[in-house]
Amino acid sequence: MKPNISIIVSTYNAPKWLEKVIWGFSVQTYTDFELVIADDGSTQETALLIQQMQQLVHFPIKHVWHPDNGFQKTIILNKALLETTTDYVIMTDGDCIPRKDFVQVHVNLRKPNVFLSGGYHKLPMDLSTLISKDDILTGKCFDVAWLIANGMKKSFKNNKLNAFGFKSTFLNFITPTTPSWNGHNASAWKKDILAVNGFDERMEYGGEDRELGERLVNNGIKGKQIRYSTTCVHLDHARGYINEKALQLNKQIRENTKNAKSVWTPFGIKKGTN
C-alpha cells in the first residue's frame, strides 16, 4: 500500500549514526510512512547498511545517492524530494534520532498553507556514542534523568525532551525563536516546496535550509513553531565541511531572498525562471 507520509533523511558517511536514526523510526507510533535517504556521496558502507536495514524494519526505505563532490546537500535533497510518493514531506538529518511521537505530531499538526518548524536537542560525543539500539527502542535516550546520569548537563533546553500537552503548547508560544525551516526537523506539503522550486543548489553549508523556509513564507506559507512538541536528539559529529566563502555566498543569497521577497529560485529543481 502507498504510504501517507514521506520522510527525507540527509546523510553523509555516518552509517553508525544513520543506523541509530533508522531504529528511531522503527518504533514510531505513526507507522504509515516511507523513508527516503538523501545521501550526499557516502561510500559503500552506507549503502550496505541501508540494504541491511531494509530487511529489518516495517517501512520502505529508498536510497537516493550521487557522487561525492563536496557539500551538496541542497542538490541531493532536491533529488530525494522528487523520489517521494506522498503529498506531505518531513525532513530530518541522519544524525537526529526521532522521539517515538515524532511523525505522529507532524501528522496531527499539519494544515494547509503552513509549514512546521520542530526542534532538536544536542548531545555531546560521549553520550552520542553511548546510546545503543536498546536505548533507542525503549526510549531511554529521551529520558532526561538517564541522560543527566550519563553526562548531559542540566539546562532549560532539556524541556524539549519531555514537554507534552499544555506544557509544550505554552513553551512553543513563549519561545523567542522564530519558526524557520530546520533541516533536522521540519515538514510541509510537497506541492508548497515544489511551488518555490525546492532548495537553492548554489548553497552549501550555512542557512541553506532556512532560505527555503524564507521563500515559503514569501509565497504565503506560514511557519508554525513546534520545537517543544516534537523533537529529536542530535548526535555529535565533526563539521569539516564549513568554509567561509560558502558562508558569505549563502548570506548574500538569503539577503537577496529577503530584500526581493523572492518566491522562486532559478537554481532549484528546475533551472531557470518559472
Summary of the structure (lengths in Angstrom):
residues: 274
radius of gyration: 17.8
end to end distance: 34.1
largest distance: 54.3
contacts: 921
relative contact order: 0.17
helix: 41%
strand: 17%
